[in-house]
Amino acid sequence: MGLFSSIKEWNKARQEKYLADMEAKGICPDCRGRGFDLYYPVEYYNTTPSVECPGCNGSGLFSDWTNQTGQ
């Protein structure tokens, strides 16, 4: 079980670093500040739909992402 706990700790540290980087830049970690998701899961990729980011409601700001997700 030591291997799995090491992987879990590494992944948690990586996620925390990513969130800290996004907070320092002031951009949403879900859409990376774009305000929309380019690759929305669809059954067929005939078109590339763009949908507002659910994390920041399309603003691309970290503060809106924090308010929306409660983190």
All heavy atoms as TSV, in Angstrom:
chain	resi	resn	atom	element	x	y	z
A	1	MET	N	N	0.811	-1.192	0.000
A	1	MET	CA	C	0.000	0.000	0.000
A	1	MET	C	C	0.859	1.264	0.000
A	1	MET	O	O	0.357	2.339	-0.200
A	1	MET	CB	C	-0.938	0.007	1.201
A	1	MET	CG	C	-2.013	-1.067	1.154
A	1	MET	SD	S	-2.957	-1.085	-0.364
A	1	MET	CE	C	-4.220	0.078	0.044
A	2	GLY	N	N	2.155	1.152	0.231
A	2	GLY	CA	C	3.021	2.317	0.239
A	2	GLY	C	C	3.103	2.991	-1.121
A	2	GLY	O	O	3.187	4.209	-1.215
A	3	LEU	N	N	3.075	2.204	-2.187
A	3	LEU	CA	C	3.136	2.759	-3.526
A	3	LEU	C	C	1.897	3.593	-3.824
A	3	LEU	O	O	1.998	4.708	-4.340
A	3	LEU	CB	C	3.276	1.640	-4.558
A	3	LEU	CG	C	3.267	2.089	-6.020
A	3	LEU	CD1	C	4.491	2.946	-6.305
A	3	LEU	CD2	C	3.213	0.888	-6.924
A	4	PHE	N	N	0.728	3.076	-3.479
A	4	PHE	CA	C	-0.514	3.796	-3.751
A	4	PHE	C	C	-0.611	5.079	-2.939
A	4	PHE	O	O	-1.063	6.104	-3.445
A	4	PHE	CB	C	-1.723	2.902	-3.490
A	4	PHE	CG	C	-1.833	1.765	-4.455
A	4	PHE	CD1	C	-1.775	0.465	-4.015
A	4	PHE	CD2	C	-1.967	1.995	-5.810
A	4	PHE	CE1	C	-1.866	-0.590	-4.900
A	4	PHE	CE2	C	-2.060	0.956	-6.722
A	4	PHE	CZ	C	-2.015	-0.352	-6.262
A	5	SER	N	N	-0.173	5.043	-1.705
A	5	SER	CA	C	-0.217	6.263	-0.895
A	5	SER	C	C	0.793	7.286	-1.406
A	5	SER	O	O	0.533	8.493	-1.377
A	5	SER	CB	C	0.027	5.954	0.582
A	5	SER	OG	O	1.315	5.406	0.771
A	6	SER	N	N	1.917	6.833	-1.921
A	6	SER	CA	C	2.895	7.753	-2.507
A	6	SER	C	C	2.334	8.429	-3.748
A	6	SER	O	O	2.506	9.638	-3.943
A	6	SER	CB	C	4.174	7.008	-2.876
A	6	SER	OG	O	4.789	6.474	-1.738
A	7	ILE	N	N	1.666	7.669	-4.581
A	7	ILE	CA	C	1.049	8.227	-5.784
A	7	ILE	C	C	-0.044	9.217	-5.401
A	7	ILE	O	O	-0.160	10.294	-5.997
A	7	ILE	CB	C	0.508	7.105	-6.685
A	7	ILE	CG1	C	1.668	6.299	-7.253
A	7	ILE	CG2	C	-0.351	7.673	-7.809
A	7	ILE	CD1	C	1.254	5.056	-7.993
A	8	LYS	N	N	-0.822	8.881	-4.405
A	8	LYS	CA	C	-1.897	9.763	-3.946
A	8	LYS	C	C	-1.327	11.074	-3.411
A	8	LYS	O	O	-1.838	12.156	-3.724
A	8	LYS	CB	C	-2.717	9.059	-2.868
A	8	LYS	CG	C	-3.903	9.832	-2.402
A	8	LYS	CD	C	-4.698	9.048	-1.373
A	8	LYS	CE	C	-5.861	9.847	-0.859
A	8	LYS	NZ	N	-6.615	9.105	0.157
A	9	GLU	N	N	-0.274	11.005	-2.617
A	9	GLU	CA	C	0.364	12.209	-2.080
A	9	GLU	C	C	0.974	13.055	-3.193
A	9	GLU	O	O	0.864	14.281	-3.186
A	9	GLU	CB	C	1.430	11.825	-1.062
A	9	GLU	CG	C	0.884	11.273	0.225
A	9	GLU	CD	C	1.971	10.760	1.152
A	9	GLU	OE1	O	3.152	11.099	0.937
A	9	GLU	OE2	O	1.629	10.012	2.074
A	10	TRP	N	N	1.618	12.403	-4.171
A	10	TRP	CA	C	2.209	13.126	-5.290
A	10	TRP	C	C	1.140	13.856	-6.097
A	10	TRP	O	O	1.303	15.020	-6.464
A	10	TRP	CB	C	2.961	12.150	-6.194
A	10	TRP	CG	C	3.406	12.771	-7.473
A	10	TRP	CD1	C	4.478	13.585	-7.668
A	10	TRP	CD2	C	2.766	12.641	-8.742
A	10	TRP	NE1	N	4.567	13.973	-8.981
A	10	TRP	CE2	C	3.516	13.399	-9.662
A	10	TRP	CE3	C	1.650	11.954	-9.189
A	10	TRP	CZ2	C	3.173	13.496	-10.995
A	10	TRP	CZ3	C	1.312	12.049	-10.530
A	10	TRP	CH2	C	2.074	12.806	-11.402
A	11	ASN	N	N	0.029	13.180	-6.349
A	11	ASN	CA	C	-1.059	13.783	-7.110
A	11	ASN	C	C	-1.669	14.957	-6.350
A	11	ASN	O	O	-1.996	15.988	-6.951
A	11	ASN	CB	C	-2.115	12.736	-7.436
A	11	ASN	CG	C	-3.039	13.187	-8.530
A	11	ASN	OD1	O	-2.680	14.036	-9.333
A	11	ASN	ND2	N	-4.234	12.616	-8.566
A	12	LYS	N	N	-1.822	14.816	-5.049
A	12	LYS	CA	C	-2.377	15.904	-4.234
A	12	LYS	C	C	-1.440	17.111	-4.242
A	12	LYS	O	O	-1.896	18.254	-4.391
A	12	LYS	CB	C	-2.602	15.427	-2.802
A	12	LYS	CG	C	-3.248	16.454	-1.921
A	12	LYS	CD	C	-3.494	15.917	-0.527
A	12	LYS	CE	C	-4.107	16.995	0.342
A	12	LYS	NZ	N	-4.325	16.547	1.705
A	13	ALA	N	N	-0.147	16.891	-4.123
A	13	ALA	CA	C	0.825	17.986	-4.155
A	13	ALA	C	C	0.830	18.669	-5.518
A	13	ALA	O	O	0.930	19.898	-5.613
A	13	ALA	CB	C	2.212	17.463	-3.813
A	14	ARG	N	N	0.710	17.884	-6.577
A	14	ARG	CA	C	0.666	18.438	-7.927
A	14	ARG	C	C	-0.570	19.311	-8.126
A	14	ARG	O	O	-0.498	20.400	-8.695
A	14	ARG	CB	C	0.681	17.295	-8.936
A	14	ARG	CG	C	0.820	17.714	-10.371
A	14	ARG	CD	C	0.917	16.494	-11.279
A	14	ARG	NE	N	-0.258	15.658	-11.252
A	14	ARG	CZ	C	-1.308	15.819	-12.073
A	14	ARG	NH1	N	-1.298	16.754	-12.967
A	14	ARG	NH2	N	-2.338	15.011	-11.990
A	15	GLN	N	N	-1.709	18.860	-7.620
A	15	GLN	CA	C	-2.958	19.625	-7.729
A	15	GLN	C	C	-2.868	20.919	-6.928
A	15	GLN	O	O	-3.308	21.968	-7.396
A	15	GLN	CB	C	-4.137	18.771	-7.265
A	15	GLN	CG	C	-5.464	19.463	-7.378
A	15	GLN	CD	C	-5.905	19.706	-8.808
A	15	GLN	OE1	O	-5.430	19.070	-9.732
A	15	GLN	NE2	N	-6.801	20.638	-8.988
A	16	GLU	N	N	-2.297	20.852	-5.724
A	16	GLU	CA	C	-2.157	22.048	-4.899
A	16	GLU	C	C	-1.233	23.073	-5.559
A	16	GLU	O	O	-1.493	24.273	-5.525
A	16	GLU	CB	C	-1.648	21.686	-3.512
A	16	GLU	CG	C	-2.671	20.963	-2.660
A	16	GLU	CD	C	-2.109	20.450	-1.356
A	16	GLU	OE1	O	-0.896	20.622	-1.104
A	16	GLU	OE2	O	-2.896	19.859	-0.587
A	17	LYS	N	N	-0.160	22.599	-6.176
A	17	LYS	CA	C	0.753	23.498	-6.874
A	17	LYS	C	C	0.061	24.148	-8.064
A	17	LYS	O	O	0.209	25.348	-8.307
A	17	LYS	CB	C	1.996	22.748	-7.348
A	17	LYS	CG	C	3.016	23.635	-8.041
A	17	LYS	CD	C	4.178	22.825	-8.582
A	17	LYS	CE	C	5.212	23.663	-9.258
A	17	LYS	NZ	N	4.739	24.467	-10.362
A	18	TYR	N	N	-0.715	23.385	-8.793
A	18	TYR	CA	C	-1.450	23.920	-9.935
A	18	TYR	C	C	-2.431	25.002	-9.496
A	18	TYR	O	O	-2.512	26.072	-10.109
A	18	TYR	CB	C	-2.179	22.780	-10.662
A	18	TYR	CG	C	-3.029	23.239	-11.813
A	18	TYR	CD1	C	-2.448	23.693	-12.991
A	18	TYR	CD2	C	-4.419	23.227	-11.728
A	18	TYR	CE1	C	-3.217	24.118	-14.046
A	18	TYR	CE2	C	-5.199	23.647	-12.778
A	18	TYR	CZ	C	-4.598	24.089	-13.936
A	18	TYR	OH	O	-5.378	24.518	-14.979
A	19	LEU	N	N	-3.179	24.730	-8.415
A	19	LEU	CA	C	-4.130	25.723	-7.912
A	19	LEU	C	C	-3.419	26.977	-7.426
A	19	LEU	O	O	-3.894	28.096	-7.641
A	19	LEU	CB	C	-4.992	25.129	-6.796
A	19	LEU	CG	C	-6.035	24.111	-7.232
A	19	LEU	CD1	C	-6.761	23.540	-6.022
A	19	LEU	CD2	C	-7.008	24.715	-8.218
A	20	ALA	N	N	-2.265	26.819	-6.785
A	20	ALA	CA	C	-1.502	27.978	-6.322
A	20	ALA	C	C	-0.999	28.806	-7.506
A	20	ALA	O	O	-1.031	30.044	-7.461
A	20	ALA	CB	C	-0.335	27.525	-5.456
A	21	ASP	N	N	-0.564	28.142	-8.562
A	21	ASP	CA	C	-0.120	28.855	-9.766
A	21	ASP	C	C	-1.274	29.622	-10.406
A	21	ASP	O	O	-1.119	30.775	-10.823
A	21	ASP	CB	C	0.478	27.891	-10.784
A	21	ASP	CG	C	1.816	27.329	-10.364
A	21	ASP	OD1	O	2.437	27.894	-9.438
A	21	ASP	OD2	O	2.244	26.318	-10.963
A	22	MET	N	N	-2.436	28.994	-10.494
A	22	MET	CA	C	-3.597	29.653	-11.085
A	22	MET	C	C	-4.064	30.828	-10.222
A	22	MET	O	O	-4.465	31.863	-10.739
A	22	MET	CB	C	-4.755	28.658	-11.278
A	22	MET	CG	C	-4.469	27.580	-12.299
A	22	MET	SD	S	-4.309	28.225	-13.973
A	22	MET	CE	C	-2.614	27.842	-14.311
A	23	GLU	N	N	-3.981	30.667	-8.906
A	23	GLU	CA	C	-4.366	31.757	-8.001
A	23	GLU	C	C	-3.405	32.929	-8.156
A	23	GLU	O	O	-3.821	34.087	-8.168
A	23	GLU	CB	C	-4.380	31.282	-6.555
A	23	GLU	CG	C	-4.830	32.338	-5.576
A	23	GLU	CD	C	-4.919	31.836	-4.158
A	23	GLU	OE1	O	-4.387	30.746	-3.862
A	23	GLU	OE2	O	-5.521	32.538	-3.327
A	24	ALA	N	N	-2.113	32.651	-8.287
A	24	ALA	CA	C	-1.127	33.715	-8.466
A	24	ALA	C	C	-1.360	34.473	-9.772
A	24	ALA	O	O	-1.164	35.689	-9.838
A	24	ALA	CB	C	0.281	33.135	-8.440
A	25	LYS	N	N	-1.791	33.766	-10.802
A	25	LYS	CA	C	-2.071	34.401	-12.090
A	25	LYS	C	C	-3.460	35.038	-12.124
A	25	LYS	O	O	-3.741	35.863	-12.978
A	25	LYS	CB	C	-1.966	33.381	-13.222
A	25	LYS	CG	C	-0.566	32.868	-13.437
A	25	LYS	CD	C	-0.543	31.814	-14.516
A	25	LYS	CE	C	0.838	31.229	-14.678
A	25	LYS	NZ	N	0.859	30.151	-15.693
A	26	GLY	N	N	-4.356	34.601	-11.207
A	26	GLY	CA	C	-5.711	35.141	-11.151
A	26	GLY	C	C	-6.645	34.574	-12.200
A	26	GLY	O	O	-7.620	35.221	-12.567
A	27	ILE	N	N	-6.350	33.359	-12.680
A	27	ILE	CA	C	-7.194	32.771	-13.719
A	27	ILE	C	C	-7.833	31.472	-13.232
A	27	ILE	O	O	-7.336	30.816	-12.328
A	27	ILE	CB	C	-6.407	32.524	-15.018
A	27	ILE	CG1	C	-5.215	31.612	-14.804
A	27	ILE	CG2	C	-5.948	33.833	-15.624
A	27	ILE	CD1	C	-4.444	31.281	-16.064
A	28	CYS	N	N	-8.927	31.131	-13.853
A	28	CYS	CA	C	-9.692	29.937	-13.488
A	28	CYS	C	C	-8.896	28.682	-13.822
A	28	CYS	O	O	-8.402	28.537	-14.941
A	28	CYS	CB	C	-11.016	29.943	-14.254
A	28	CYS	SG	S	-11.989	28.444	-14.080
A	29	PRO	N	N	-8.769	27.744	-12.877
A	29	PRO	CA	C	-8.026	26.516	-13.155
A	29	PRO	C	C	-8.759	25.540	-14.076
A	29	PRO	O	O	-8.126	24.694	-14.702
A	29	PRO	CB	C	-7.811	25.893	-11.779
A	29	PRO	CG	C	-8.664	26.624	-10.841
A	29	PRO	CD	C	-9.128	27.868	-11.477
A	30	ASP	N	N	-10.064	25.661	-14.192
A	30	ASP	CA	C	-10.806	24.741	-15.049
A	30	ASP	C	C	-10.629	25.065	-16.528
A	30	ASP	O	O	-10.418	24.175	-17.350
A	30	ASP	CB	C	-12.291	24.765	-14.702
A	30	ASP	CG	C	-12.584	24.170	-13.338
A	30	ASP	OD1	O	-11.702	23.469	-12.784
A	30	ASP	OD2	O	-13.688	24.402	-12.815
A	31	CYS	N	N	-10.716	26.343	-16.884
A	31	CYS	CA	C	-10.619	26.738	-18.291
A	31	CYS	C	C	-9.318	27.461	-18.602
A	31	CYS	O	O	-9.099	27.878	-19.738
A	31	CYS	CB	C	-11.796	27.626	-18.672
A	31	CYS	SG	S	-11.833	29.217	-17.815
A	32	ARG	N	N	-8.464	27.614	-17.597
A	32	ARG	CA	C	-7.179	28.302	-17.728
A	32	ARG	C	C	-7.330	29.733	-18.221
A	32	ARG	O	O	-6.556	30.230	-19.013
A	32	ARG	CB	C	-6.233	27.522	-18.617
A	32	ARG	CG	C	-5.898	26.178	-18.025
A	32	ARG	CD	C	-4.881	25.448	-18.837
A	32	ARG	NE	N	-4.649	24.150	-18.193
A	32	ARG	CZ	C	-3.640	23.379	-18.476
A	32	ARG	NH1	N	-2.773	23.734	-19.366
A	32	ARG	NH2	N	-3.496	22.238	-17.859
A	33	GLY	N	N	-8.404	30.391	-17.743
A	33	GLY	CA	C	-8.618	31.800	-18.025
A	33	GLY	C	C	-9.321	32.108	-19.326
A	33	GLY	O	O	-9.553	33.266	-19.633
A	34	ARG	N	N	-9.687	31.107	-20.102
A	34	ARG	CA	C	-10.346	31.354	-21.392
A	34	ARG	C	C	-11.809	31.736	-21.215
A	34	ARG	O	O	-12.365	32.454	-22.017
A	34	ARG	CB	C	-10.251	30.120	-22.282
A	34	ARG	CG	C	-8.869	29.868	-22.825
A	34	ARG	CD	C	-8.886	28.730	-23.820
A	34	ARG	NE	N	-9.495	27.537	-23.280
A	34	ARG	CZ	C	-8.835	26.475	-22.852
A	34	ARG	NH1	N	-7.530	26.460	-22.900
A	34	ARG	NH2	N	-9.456	25.426	-22.377
A	35	GLY	N	N	-12.466	31.181	-20.193
A	35	GLY	CA	C	-13.886	31.447	-19.981
A	35	GLY	C	C	-14.793	30.426	-20.637
A	35	GLY	O	O	-15.997	30.457	-20.456
A	36	PHE	N	N	-14.227	29.526	-21.416
A	36	PHE	CA	C	-15.023	28.494	-22.067
A	36	PHE	C	C	-14.180	27.240	-22.230
A	36	PHE	O	O	-12.963	27.289	-22.172
A	36	PHE	CB	C	-15.545	28.960	-23.435
A	36	PHE	CG	C	-14.455	29.390	-24.371
A	36	PHE	CD1	C	-13.861	28.484	-25.231
A	36	PHE	CD2	C	-14.015	30.705	-24.390
A	36	PHE	CE1	C	-12.848	28.878	-26.095
A	36	PHE	CE2	C	-13.011	31.110	-25.253
A	36	PHE	CZ	C	-12.425	30.192	-26.100
A	37	ASP	N	N	-14.857	26.137	-22.423
A	37	ASP	CA	C	-14.188	24.863	-22.660
A	37	ASP	C	C	-14.279	24.536	-24.139
A	37	ASP	O	O	-15.369	24.522	-24.711
A	37	ASP	CB	C	-14.835	23.737	-21.856
A	37	ASP	CG	C	-14.583	23.873	-20.374
A	37	ASP	OD1	O	-13.517	24.379	-20.008
A	37	ASP	OD2	O	-15.452	23.465	-19.585
A	38	LEU	N	N	-13.144	24.298	-24.764
A	38	LEU	CA	C	-13.142	23.962	-26.189
A	38	LEU	C	C	-13.605	22.535	-26.438
A	38	LEU	O	O	-14.280	22.254	-27.412
A	38	LEU	CB	C	-11.744	24.134	-26.773
A	38	LEU	CG	C	-11.254	25.551	-26.915
A	38	LEU	CD1	C	-9.808	25.550	-27.396
A	38	LEU	CD2	C	-12.117	26.311	-27.883
A	39	TYR	N	N	-13.200	21.630	-25.577
A	39	TYR	CA	C	-13.482	20.223	-25.804
A	39	TYR	C	C	-14.568	19.750	-24.854
A	39	TYR	O	O	-14.311	19.176	-23.822
A	39	TYR	CB	C	-12.209	19.397	-25.631
A	39	TYR	CG	C	-11.123	19.880	-26.547
A	39	TYR	CD1	C	-10.037	20.582	-26.052
A	39	TYR	CD2	C	-11.208	19.673	-27.908
A	39	TYR	CE1	C	-9.053	21.036	-26.897
A	39	TYR	CE2	C	-10.235	20.128	-28.755
A	39	TYR	CZ	C	-9.160	20.805	-28.251
A	39	TYR	OH	O	-8.194	21.265	-29.082
A	40	TYR	N	N	-15.770	20.017	-25.219
A	40	TYR	CA	C	-16.914	19.599	-24.429
A	40	TYR	C	C	-17.272	18.175	-24.856
A	40	TYR	O	O	-17.300	17.878	-26.049
A	40	TYR	CB	C	-18.093	20.541	-24.689
A	40	TYR	CG	C	-19.230	20.372	-23.742
A	40	TYR	CD1	C	-19.153	20.840	-22.441
A	40	TYR	CD2	C	-20.386	19.717	-24.140
A	40	TYR	CE1	C	-20.196	20.672	-21.566
A	40	TYR	CE2	C	-21.444	19.554	-23.269
A	40	TYR	CZ	C	-21.336	20.029	-21.991
A	40	TYR	OH	O	-22.376	19.852	-21.122
A	41	PRO	N	N	-17.496	17.275	-23.903
A	41	PRO	CA	C	-17.737	15.878	-24.282
A	41	PRO	C	C	-19.040	15.705	-25.072
A	41	PRO	O	O	-20.119	15.945	-24.568
A	41	PRO	CB	C	-17.794	15.139	-22.953
A	41	PRO	CG	C	-18.024	16.179	-21.930
A	41	PRO	CD	C	-17.520	17.472	-22.475
A	42	VAL	N	N	-18.892	15.341	-26.311
A	42	VAL	CA	C	-20.030	15.050	-27.171
A	42	VAL	C	C	-19.831	13.661	-27.778
A	42	VAL	O	O	-18.717	13.174	-27.862
A	42	VAL	CB	C	-20.178	16.071	-28.324
A	42	VAL	CG1	C	-21.298	17.020	-28.109
A	42	VAL	CG2	C	-18.923	16.780	-28.626
A	43	GLU	N	N	-20.908	13.094	-28.202
A	43	GLU	CA	C	-20.817	11.743	-28.746
A	43	GLU	C	C	-20.061	11.733	-30.068
A	43	GLU	O	O	-19.222	10.875	-30.310
A	43	GLU	CB	C	-22.219	11.177	-28.938
A	43	GLU	CG	C	-22.212	9.722	-29.346
A	43	GLU	CD	C	-23.610	9.134	-29.375
A	43	GLU	OE1	O	-24.524	9.754	-28.825
A	43	GLU	OE2	O	-23.764	8.063	-29.949
A	44	TYR	N	N	-20.349	12.686	-30.919
A	44	TYR	CA	C	-19.682	12.762	-32.216
A	44	TYR	C	C	-18.998	14.117	-32.332
A	44	TYR	O	O	-19.565	15.133	-32.000
A	44	TYR	CB	C	-20.681	12.584	-33.361
A	44	TYR	CG	C	-21.402	11.273	-33.285
A	44	TYR	CD1	C	-22.700	11.199	-32.833
A	44	TYR	CD2	C	-20.771	10.101	-33.659
A	44	TYR	CE1	C	-23.361	9.991	-32.746
A	44	TYR	CE2	C	-21.418	8.885	-33.582
A	44	TYR	CZ	C	-22.715	8.839	-33.126
A	44	TYR	OH	O	-23.360	7.642	-33.045
A	45	TYR	N	N	-17.807	14.133	-32.824
A	45	TYR	CA	C	-17.036	15.361	-32.922
A	45	TYR	C	C	-17.162	15.982	-34.316
A	45	TYR	O	O	-16.176	16.272	-34.969
A	45	TYR	CB	C	-15.567	15.102	-32.580
A	45	TYR	CG	C	-15.364	14.805	-31.128
A	45	TYR	CD1	C	-15.156	13.512	-30.699
A	45	TYR	CD2	C	-15.395	15.824	-30.197
A	45	TYR	CE1	C	-14.978	13.232	-29.360
A	45	TYR	CE2	C	-15.219	15.559	-28.851
A	45	TYR	CZ	C	-15.012	14.260	-28.446
A	45	TYR	OH	O	-14.834	13.986	-27.122
A	46	ASN	N	N	-18.372	16.185	-34.790
A	46	ASN	CA	C	-18.588	16.838	-36.080
A	46	ASN	C	C	-18.253	18.316	-35.993
A	46	ASN	O	O	-17.773	18.907	-36.940
A	46	ASN	CB	C	-20.022	16.650	-36.556
A	46	ASN	CG	C	-20.317	15.199	-36.869
A	46	ASN	OD1	O	-19.406	14.433	-37.153
A	46	ASN	ND2	N	-21.574	14.822	-36.815
A	47	THR	N	N	-18.554	18.917	-34.857
A	47	THR	CA	C	-18.247	20.319	-34.629
A	47	THR	C	C	-17.488	20.432	-33.321
A	47	THR	O	O	-17.455	19.508	-32.525
A	47	THR	CB	C	-19.524	21.174	-34.537
A	47	THR	OG1	O	-20.304	20.711	-33.437
A	47	THR	CG2	C	-20.337	21.086	-35.814
A	48	THR	N	N	-16.884	21.554	-33.099
A	48	THR	CA	C	-16.191	21.808	-31.840
A	48	THR	C	C	-16.987	22.844	-31.059
A	48	THR	O	O	-16.823	24.046	-31.272
A	48	THR	CB	C	-14.764	22.322	-32.088
A	48	THR	OG1	O	-14.102	21.420	-32.950
A	48	THR	CG2	C	-14.000	22.441	-30.791
A	49	PRO	N	N	-17.896	22.387	-30.230
A	49	PRO	CA	C	-18.711	23.342	-29.498
A	49	PRO	C	C	-17.901	24.028	-28.405
A	49	PRO	O	O	-17.001	23.447	-27.816
A	49	PRO	CB	C	-19.805	22.468	-28.887
A	49	PRO	CG	C	-19.184	21.134	-28.764
A	49	PRO	CD	C	-18.213	21.013	-29.917
A	50	SER	N	N	-18.190	25.275	-28.171
A	50	SER	CA	C	-17.565	25.969	-27.058
A	50	SER	C	C	-18.659	26.301	-26.056
A	50	SER	O	O	-19.697	26.862	-26.408
A	50	SER	CB	C	-16.847	27.234	-27.525
A	50	SER	OG	O	-17.765	28.128	-28.088
A	51	VAL	N	N	-18.443	25.940	-24.831
A	51	VAL	CA	C	-19.420	26.097	-23.782
A	51	VAL	C	C	-18.778	26.895	-22.663
A	51	VAL	O	O	-17.601	26.695	-22.366
A	51	VAL	CB	C	-19.875	24.712	-23.267
A	51	VAL	CG1	C	-20.851	24.838	-22.128
A	51	VAL	CG2	C	-20.464	23.898	-24.393
A	52	GLU	N	N	-19.550	27.807	-22.056
A	52	GLU	CA	C	-19.017	28.565	-20.935
A	52	GLU	C	C	-18.505	27.627	-19.851
A	52	GLU	O	O	-19.093	26.594	-19.575
A	52	GLU	CB	C	-20.095	29.472	-20.342
A	52	GLU	CG	C	-20.370	30.699	-21.139
A	52	GLU	CD	C	-21.306	31.637	-20.413
A	52	GLU	OE1	O	-21.823	31.289	-19.335
A	52	GLU	OE2	O	-21.526	32.738	-20.936
A	53	CYS	N	N	-17.419	28.027	-19.247
A	53	CYS	CA	C	-16.824	27.228	-18.179
A	53	CYS	C	C	-17.767	27.187	-16.985
A	53	CYS	O	O	-18.193	28.236	-16.496
A	53	CYS	CB	C	-15.482	27.847	-17.781
A	53	CYS	SG	S	-14.710	27.053	-16.371
A	54	PRO	N	N	-18.118	25.993	-16.494
A	54	PRO	CA	C	-19.010	25.910	-15.337
A	54	PRO	C	C	-18.334	26.343	-14.042
A	54	PRO	O	O	-19.006	26.701	-13.078
A	54	PRO	CB	C	-19.399	24.434	-15.289
A	54	PRO	CG	C	-18.295	23.728	-15.995
A	54	PRO	CD	C	-17.763	24.678	-17.018
A	55	GLY	N	N	-17.007	26.351	-14.018
A	55	GLY	CA	C	-16.300	26.730	-12.798
A	55	GLY	C	C	-16.334	28.217	-12.527
A	55	GLY	O	O	-16.463	28.647	-11.384
A	56	CYS	N	N	-16.217	29.036	-13.565
A	56	CYS	CA	C	-16.154	30.496	-13.387
A	56	CYS	C	C	-17.300	31.219	-14.078
A	56	CYS	O	O	-17.309	32.452	-14.126
A	56	CYS	CB	C	-14.818	31.023	-13.899
A	56	CYS	SG	S	-14.577	30.791	-15.673
A	57	ASN	N	N	-18.248	30.493	-14.623
A	57	ASN	CA	C	-19.386	31.058	-15.362
A	57	ASN	C	C	-18.952	31.910	-16.538
A	57	ASN	O	O	-19.577	32.917	-16.864
A	57	ASN	CB	C	-20.312	31.845	-14.441
A	57	ASN	CG	C	-21.091	30.960	-13.517
A	57	ASN	OD1	O	-21.426	29.839	-13.865
A	57	ASN	ND2	N	-21.373	31.444	-12.325
A	58	GLY	N	N	-17.864	31.552	-17.165
A	58	GLY	CA	C	-17.427	32.224	-18.372
A	58	GLY	C	C	-16.567	33.456	-18.177
A	58	GLY	O	O	-16.188	34.095	-19.139
A	59	SER	N	N	-16.220	33.805	-16.939
A	59	SER	CA	C	-15.417	35.016	-16.721
A	59	SER	C	C	-13.925	34.750	-16.857
A	59	SER	O	O	-13.172	35.646	-17.217
A	59	SER	CB	C	-15.706	35.611	-15.345
A	59	SER	OG	O	-15.189	34.781	-14.326
A	60	GLY	N	N	-13.480	33.541	-16.506
A	60	GLY	CA	C	-12.067	33.201	-16.565
A	60	GLY	C	C	-11.273	33.658	-15.358
A	60	GLY	O	O	-10.054	33.539	-15.336
A	61	LEU	N	N	-11.944	34.167	-14.327
A	61	LEU	CA	C	-11.268	34.699	-13.145
A	61	LEU	C	C	-11.216	33.685	-12.010
A	61	LEU	O	O	-12.163	32.934	-11.781
A	61	LEU	CB	C	-11.977	35.959	-12.651
A	61	LEU	CG	C	-12.044	37.109	-13.641
A	61	LEU	CD1	C	-12.901	38.229	-13.073
A	61	LEU	CD2	C	-10.653	37.603	-13.972
A	62	PHE	N	N	-10.102	33.698	-11.292
A	62	PHE	CA	C	-9.937	32.787	-10.159
A	62	PHE	C	C	-10.930	33.116	-9.043
A	62	PHE	O	O	-11.457	32.219	-8.403
A	62	PHE	CB	C	-8.508	32.856	-9.620
A	62	PHE	CG	C	-8.221	31.835	-8.564
A	62	PHE	CD1	C	-7.872	30.549	-8.912
A	62	PHE	CD2	C	-8.326	32.154	-7.221
A	62	PHE	CE1	C	-7.622	29.586	-7.947
A	62	PHE	CE2	C	-8.071	31.206	-6.241
A	62	PHE	CZ	C	-7.725	29.918	-6.609
A	63	SER	N	N	-11.199	34.396	-8.821
A	63	SER	CA	C	-12.122	34.787	-7.748
A	63	SER	C	C	-13.529	34.254	-8.013
A	63	SER	O	O	-14.205	33.796	-7.089
A	63	SER	CB	C	-12.149	36.302	-7.593
A	63	SER	OG	O	-12.523	36.919	-8.808
A	64	ASP	N	N	-13.982	34.284	-9.266
A	64	ASP	CA	C	-15.289	33.729	-9.596
A	64	ASP	C	C	-15.290	32.216	-9.454
A	64	ASP	O	O	-16.278	31.625	-9.031
A	64	ASP	CB	C	-15.693	34.123	-11.017
A	64	ASP	CG	C	-16.015	35.601	-11.131
A	64	ASP	OD1	O	-16.272	36.237	-10.087
A	64	ASP	OD2	O	-15.986	36.122	-12.262
A	65	TRP	N	N	-14.165	31.573	-9.800
A	65	TRP	CA	C	-14.061	30.129	-9.637
A	65	TRP	C	C	-14.142	29.747	-8.162
A	65	TRP	O	O	-14.806	28.791	-7.794
A	65	TRP	CB	C	-12.749	29.633	-10.236
A	65	TRP	CG	C	-12.537	28.164	-10.088
A	65	TRP	CD1	C	-13.057	27.182	-10.865
A	65	TRP	CD2	C	-11.760	27.506	-9.084
A	65	TRP	NE1	N	-12.641	25.951	-10.407
A	65	TRP	CE2	C	-11.843	26.129	-9.311
A	65	TRP	CE3	C	-10.992	27.961	-8.015
A	65	TRP	CZ2	C	-11.201	25.199	-8.516
A	65	TRP	CZ3	C	-10.359	27.027	-7.220
A	65	TRP	CH2	C	-10.465	25.661	-7.475
A	66	THR	N	N	-13.473	30.541	-7.303
A	66	THR	CA	C	-13.511	30.281	-5.864
A	66	THR	C	C	-14.921	30.428	-5.315
A	66	THR	O	O	-15.374	29.612	-4.513
A	66	THR	CB	C	-12.563	31.236	-5.130
A	66	THR	OG1	O	-11.266	31.124	-5.678
A	66	THR	CG2	C	-12.486	30.922	-3.640
A	67	ASN	N	N	-15.620	31.474	-5.735
A	67	ASN	CA	C	-17.001	31.677	-5.272
A	67	ASN	C	C	-17.916	30.578	-5.750
A	67	ASN	O	O	-18.812	30.142	-5.014
A	67	ASN	CB	C	-17.521	33.036	-5.746
A	67	ASN	CG	C	-16.790	34.193	-5.095
A	67	ASN	OD1	O	-16.237	34.066	-4.016
A	67	ASN	ND2	N	-16.801	35.329	-5.766
A	68	GLN	N	N	-17.725	30.133	-6.969
A	68	GLN	CA	C	-18.596	29.105	-7.558
A	68	GLN	C	C	-18.351	27.736	-6.942
A	68	GLN	O	O	-19.288	27.009	-6.663
A	68	GLN	CB	C	-18.370	29.040	-9.073
A	68	GLN	CG	C	-19.271	28.126	-9.819
A	68	GLN	CD	C	-20.688	28.662	-9.939
A	68	GLN	OE1	O	-20.980	29.816	-9.666
A	68	GLN	NE2	N	-21.592	27.795	-10.331
A	69	THR	N	N	-17.100	27.368	-6.715
A	69	THR	CA	C	-16.794	26.026	-6.232
A	69	THR	C	C	-16.707	25.956	-4.713
A	69	THR	O	O	-16.701	24.866	-4.150
A	69	THR	CB	C	-15.461	25.517	-6.816
A	69	THR	OG1	O	-14.412	26.404	-6.445
A	69	THR	CG2	C	-15.559	25.389	-8.329
A	70	GLY	N	N	-16.568	27.080	-4.058
A	70	GLY	CA	C	-16.489	27.090	-2.598
A	70	GLY	C	C	-15.145	26.637	-2.051
A	70	GLY	O	O	-15.037	26.162	-0.944
A	71	GLN	N	N	-14.104	26.770	-2.839
A	71	GLN	CA	C	-12.768	26.339	-2.382
A	71	GLN	C	C	-11.957	27.509	-1.949
A	71	GLN	O	O	-12.032	28.590	-2.274
A	71	GLN	CB	C	-12.049	25.584	-3.478
A	71	GLN	CG	C	-12.701	24.271	-3.756
A	71	GLN	CD	C	-11.906	23.431	-4.749
A	71	GLN	OE1	O	-10.847	23.799	-5.201
A	71	GLN	NE2	N	-12.454	22.296	-5.074
